[in-house]
Amino acid sequence: MIKNYLFGCCCILLLTVSCKSDKQRVSVVDEPAGITDTVIIDCNYTFEQATAGIKIPEHIIKNLRLITVKYYSMDGKIHQGQMITNYLK
């Protein structure tokens, strides 16, 4: 039970510290015709950068994956962010 709680806390911590506030703009590719929105890149880290400086046991680290997600933000624009999630085979 405590391990699950600590794992959840680590994941939340990783999500909150892994994205910096510098925003980059890139054009959206592969969107349906007529859509010319711009994607705002919230973060673009490697797994190693996202987990740097955080003490997580190796058996937990090996089951984590960094994924890239696109979403509509509260500002009505498309953003791209990253999330660390558990990966089970």
ABEGO torsion letter per residue (X at the ends): XAAAAAAAAAAAAAAAAABBABBBBBBBBGBBBGBABBBBBABBBBAAAAABGBBBBAAAAAABBBBBBBBBBAAGBBBBBBBBBBBBX
